[in-house]
């Protein structure tokens, strides 16, 4: 069975590093297969993407998420180069997902030079000055991890993300802290958007929309049913997830709108990008005419010989990579 990453909110306490508890964090669990989400956009196809010589291979192959067709490295480079925002989802603890993100970042740099920004779910927007100082080389890695309180703020091993940060620092690229403060997301899950104080609400983007995407709502419902149903009202849970996504998409849109000629990479969990809901939808609503391409990283034991029908429309492209602990069948 092909597995998908599923974003959940937890209550009372964090179940794993980086989990969004009521005091803040997010867990990407596993869910059953989801039905295909029909879209009609035509996109070039692409397969496989070799890593740079100094890096381990990030994955096996990439398929067009709509047509199921496959192509080569040149098509991958063209798809990335033609995008103003590239979203490469991740399972937070999977090294090959982060190598896939790095491969996309290198392709963006090849196309745009220094006119590239990288947005990180891992850091909330109040940490933007700290992130900028680190990206610019004004902080050491140790200073950055301390000032950003990485272990508490995120919790997953920084070494998984280090090659991306190192490339940003080496090439003098921009970096954007995307996330809402944890306390804001967790409070929305408890009491809804209307329950926020003015001080908390100031972090929300203008024109925040609770998603109406039926496939995405069904996806979110899978993490809600069961344990979450005893802790939250679904309408508040969905509002929390929507606020989280809307804020990250708005941050990226603000960056692109303020920096003509730039492109950006979104480094975030696949649950924020699946079905082109979440970040892609939020960004597109706020950056008129900007081009978005999404890559859904899917754990696999090998490159599929034929694109699996169950994976249709998970993203514009589905990128198959080996995940630690992925079963052989």
Residue pairs with C-beta under 8 A, 6 or more apart in sequence:
1 32
1 33
2 33
2 298
2 300
2 308
2 310
2 311
3 30
3 31
3 32
3 33
3 299
4 30
4 31
4 32
4 33
4 34
4 270
4 274
4 298
4 314
5 28
5 29
5 30
5 31
5 89
5 91
5 269
5 270
5 271
5 274
6 28
6 29
6 30
6 31
6 219
6 222
6 223
6 271
7 26
7 27
7 28
7 220
7 223
7 241
7 269
7 271
7 272
8 26
8 27
8 28
8 29
8 223
8 228
9 20
9 26
9 185
9 186
9 189
9 223
9 228
9 232
9 237
9 240
9 241
10 19
10 20
10 21
10 25
10 27
10 227
11 21
11 22
11 189
11 227
11 228
11 231
11 232
12 21
12 22
12 231
13 21
13 23
14 20
14 21
14 23
14 25
14 27
14 155
15 21
15 27
16 27
16 155
17 25
17 151
17 154
17 155
17 156
18 25
18 26
18 27
18 92
18 154
18 155
18 156
19 25
19 26
19 27
19 155
20 26
20 27
20 182
20 185
20 186
21 186
22 186
22 189
22 190
23 182
23 183
23 186
24 181
24 182
24 183
24 185
24 186
25 154
25 155
25 182
26 269
28 91
28 92
28 269
28 270
28 271
29 223
31 219
31 222
31 223
32 222
33 310
34 215
34 218
34 219
34 274
34 310
34 314
35 215
35 310
36 309
36 310
36 312
36 313
37 215
37 275
37 312
37 313
37 314
38 313
39 66
39 276
39 313
40 66
41 66
41 316
42 66
42 67
43 64
43 65
43 66
43 67
43 79
43 293
43 316
43 317
44 64
44 71
44 75
44 78
44 79
45 62
45 63
45 64
45 67
45 68
45 69
45 70
45 71
45 75
45 317
46 62
46 63
46 64
46 70
46 71
46 72
46 73
46 75
46 76
46 79
46 317
47 61
47 62
47 63
47 70
47 71
47 72
47 303
48 59
48 60
48 61
48 62
48 72
48 73
48 303
49 58
49 59
49 61
49 62
49 73
49 76
49 100
49 103
49 319
50 57
50 73
51 57
51 58
51 99
51 103
52 103
52 106
55 99
55 102
55 103
55 163
56 95
56 96
56 99
57 96
57 99
58 96
58 97
58 98
58 99
58 100
58 102
58 103
58 321
59 96
59 99
59 100
59 297
59 319
59 320
59 321
59 322
60 300
60 302
60 303
60 320
60 321
60 322
61 70
61 303
61 304
61 319
61 320
62 70
62 76
62 295
62 317
62 318
62 319
62 320
63 69
63 70
63 304
63 307
63 311
63 317
63 318
63 320
64 70
64 71
64 307
64 316
64 317
65 294
65 296
65 311
65 312
65 313
65 314
65 315
65 316
65 317
65 318
66 312
66 313
66 316
68 306
68 307
68 309
68 312
69 307
70 307
76 107
77 107
77 110
77 111
79 293
79 317
80 86
80 104
80 107
80 108
80 111
80 293
81 107
81 108
81 110
81 111
81 112
82 291
82 293
83 108
83 263
83 291
83 292
83 293
84 256
84 262
84 263
84 264
84 287
84 290
84 291
84 292
85 252
85 256
85 263
85 264
85 265
85 266
85 280
85 283
85 287
85 290
85 291
85 292
85 293
86 104
86 108
86 263
86 264
86 265
86 266
86 292
86 293
86 294
86 295
87 265
87 266
87 268
87 273
87 279
87 280
87 292
87 293
87 294
87 295
87 315
88 97
88 100
88 101
88 104
88 265
88 266
88 267
88 294
88 295
88 297
88 319
89 97
89 268
89 269
89 270
89 271
89 272
89 273
89 274
89 294
89 295
89 296
89 297
89 315
90 97
90 98
90 100
90 101
90 267
90 268
90 269
90 270
90 297
91 97
91 269
91 270
91 297
91 299
91 323
92 156
92 160
92 269
93 156
93 157
93 160
93 324
94 160
94 297
94 299
94 321
94 323
94 324
95 160
95 324
96 297
96 321
96 322
96 323
97 297
97 321
97 323
98 160
98 161
98 163
98 164
99 163
99 321
100 295
100 297
100 319
100 321
101 164
101 265
101 267
102 163
102 164
102 167
104 265
104 295
105 116
105 118
105 164
105 167
105 168
105 265
106 167
108 116
108 263
108 265
109 116
109 167
109 171
109 173
111 263
112 261
112 262
112 263
114 171
114 172
114 173
115 259
115 261
115 262
115 263
116 171
116 173
116 174
116 262
116 263
116 264
116 265
117 173
117 174
117 175
117 176
117 252
117 255
117 259
117 262
117 263
117 264
117 265
118 164
118 168
118 173
118 174
118 175
118 176
118 264
118 265
118 267
119 175
119 176
119 177
119 178
119 248
119 251
119 252
119 255
119 264
119 265
119 266
119 267
119 268
120 131
120 161
120 175
120 176
120 177
120 178
120 179
120 267
120 268
121 178
121 179
121 248
121 266
121 267
121 268
121 269
121 272
122 150
122 153
122 154
122 156
122 161
122 179
122 267
123 130
123 131
123 148
123 153
123 154
123 177
123 178
123 179
124 153
124 177
124 179
124 180
124 181
124 182
125 177
125 178
125 179
125 180
125 181
125 203
125 247
125 251
126 177
126 181
127 147
127 148
127 153
127 177
128 176
128 177
130 139
130 144
130 147
130 148
131 144
131 148
131 175
131 176
131 177
132 175
133 139
133 144
133 147
134 141
134 143
134 144
134 148
134 165
134 169
134 175
135 165
135 168
135 169
135 173
135 174
135 175
136 169
136 172
137 169
139 147
141 158
141 162
141 165
144 150
145 151
145 158
150 158
153 182
161 267
164 267
165 175
167 173
168 174
168 175
174 255
174 259
174 262
176 251
176 252
176 255
176 264
177 251
178 247
178 248
178 251
178 252
178 266
178 268
179 244
179 247
179 248
180 203
180 204
180 243
180 244
180 247
181 203
183 200
184 196
184 200
184 203
184 204
184 243
185 240
185 243
185 244
186 240
187 195
187 196
187 200
188 195
188 196
188 236
188 239
188 240
188 243
189 232
189 236
189 237
189 239
189 240
190 232
190 236
191 236
192 233
192 235
192 236
192 239
193 201
193 204
193 208
193 210
193 239
193 243
196 204
203 247
204 243
204 246
204 247
205 246
205 247
205 249
205 250
205 251
205 282
205 286
206 250
207 285
207 286
208 242
208 243
208 246
209 242
209 246
209 282
209 285
210 238
210 239
210 242
211 217
211 238
211 241
211 242
211 245
211 277
211 278
211 281
213 275
213 277
213 281
215 275
215 277
216 274
216 275
216 277
216 278
217 238
219 271
219 274
219 275
220 237
220 238
220 241
221 234
224 232
224 234
224 237
224 238
228 237
244 272
245 272
245 277
245 278
245 279
245 281
245 282
246 282
247 282
248 266
248 268
248 272
248 278
248 279
248 282
249 278
249 279
249 280
249 281
249 282
249 283
249 284
249 285
249 286
250 282
250 283
250 286
252 264
252 266
252 279
252 283
252 287
253 282
253 283
253 285
253 286
253 287
253 290
254 286
255 262
255 264
256 262
256 263
256 264
256 283
256 287
256 290
257 286
257 287
266 272
266 273
266 279
266 283
268 279
270 296
270 297
271 278
272 278
272 279
273 279
273 280
273 294
273 296
273 315
274 296
274 314
274 315
275 313
275 314
275 315
276 292
276 294
276 315
276 316
280 292
280 294
283 290
283 292
284 290
284 292
292 316
293 316
293 317
294 315
294 316
294 317
295 315
295 316
295 317
295 318
295 319
296 311
296 314
296 315
296 317
296 318
296 319
297 319
297 321
298 311
298 314
298 318
298 319
298 320
298 321
299 320
299 321
299 322
299 323
299 326
300 320
300 321
300 322
300 323
300 326
301 322
301 326
301 327
301 328
301 329
303 320
304 320
307 318
311 318
